[in-house]
């Protein structure tokens, strides 16, 4: 097409400029060669079809702003192959002659001559790749197609017209714009941190809702599924012999519960086996109701029961012995030594408080040689007991009376006899306030004293009491025990030829110490004396006419009741 304007692919070069253009090298793999003419068509040339006009370029206008093109390197894309003629003719020899005009009157292109003048700026649209090779769009074919061997058209031959290029293979070259193959910029990536935070919040909300529902269900229904509680595996039933369990296991077969009735009254107490002959030691106030013609029933820890008879009792020591017959397999308890007991030693008490047999409690020795008196319900003093007792905090309650107090080796060191009850005014099993409970103040007869009395009761049926042969003024309010001016029924207060008379005691003397231990009243003096055997010698400290004197007394003996 010749419309008077320069045509980029058909504009001829002037001879001088053409002479300066170097001869191009043979077509490379990435070049876009022109189609070689057919020899037959060269022999009989037909009118060439009008080639499509090249796009017009207005150089007076500023180019439109091109869209940003990614800076990543573009892969090399091979040009689509143009099918070669069936029998290509060899290229004609090149002659440096004048251009031969074509049949239509236009001059033929010179051989090996570029189609336009070289541009020194070398930038589109003035420089490479040139108007005869539009830049293909960026494509990624499935498999590269090798380019055919380039053919050089003969001199004077007119290249055959080429059909239109497919839009998807060849696009119009726009040096300032992005072609159809331009790669769009990558989409901005979403923040993973934000997504993780949203996911965490959603998970927390979901778990909170589920947990709240489960909690409400558990609170209303008490749990989910079958309840199986954890439990330790079965272990050995054996215990150390010196533990509370070991002591109780060894002593329980030798502890009995006594049920006594007679004289219009009944009671429950405890006792323990002394020997294989069936002798059982207990408190006098436990069996006192059966003294005349009562009934005594003994129940062993195994549940076996047997009838018992009263062997002997002593009111002053609050001790009694009963005996069972026809019972086999008796387990006598070993006796300890109460003189070796120290404050703080662990102890175990066994009894039947409130008729709850085989009850075991434990504690320590709280004090020793605690002078207490119990009984006195008759009012004449004949039933008063004087005990130089062991004090313990092991719980003792009504029904524990007569039971054993055991040391850490399971030996009997005392006979539980009395408690101090809250609100009570006296000593005894329950005090004067009735059925009171333990407040941690329990008292036991020392086993040394109990052993002597029990032996006397078994052998003679009676127990002896040590005496000094004086009558005491029980109304004296001073410190110590005062010897009365007159005895009972006007008899002398100091028995003639008695232990005290032989030692030089006189009426009105105030005894303040026994073997160096302080006494504050007449009851304490009796307790200290009865803690010894008849025939023992005691050192008495006394005050006479403001002077302190010491006298040695050998204890006498009196028949108990």
Secondary structure, 3 states (H helix, E strand, C coil): CCCCCCCCCCCCCCHHHHHHCCCCCCCCCCCCCCCCCCHHHHHCCCCCCCCCCCCCCCCCCCCCCCCCCCCCCCCCCCCCCCCCCCCCCCCCCCCCCCCCECCCCCECCCCCCCCCCCCCCCCCCCCCCCCCCCCCCCCCCCCCCCCCCCCCCCCCCCCCCCCCCCCCCCCCCCCCCCCCCCCCCCCCCCCHHHHHHHHHHHHHHHHHHHHHHHHHHHHHHCCCCCCCCCCCCCCCCCCCCCCHHHHHHHHHHHEEEEEEEECCEEEEEEEEECCCCCEEEECHHHHHHHCCCCEEEEEECCCCEEEEEEEEEECCCCEEEEEECCCCCCCCCCECCHHHCCCCCEEEEEEEECCEEEEEEEEEEEEEEEEEEECCCCCCCCCCEEEEEEEECCCCCCCCCCCEEECCCCCEEEEEEEECCCCCCCCCCCHHHCCCCCCCCEEEEEHHHHHHHHHHHHHHCCCEEEECCECECCCCCCCCEEECCECHHHCECECCCCHHHHHCCCCCCEEEEECCEECCCHHHHHHHHHCCCCCCEEEEEEEECCEEEEEEEECEEEECC
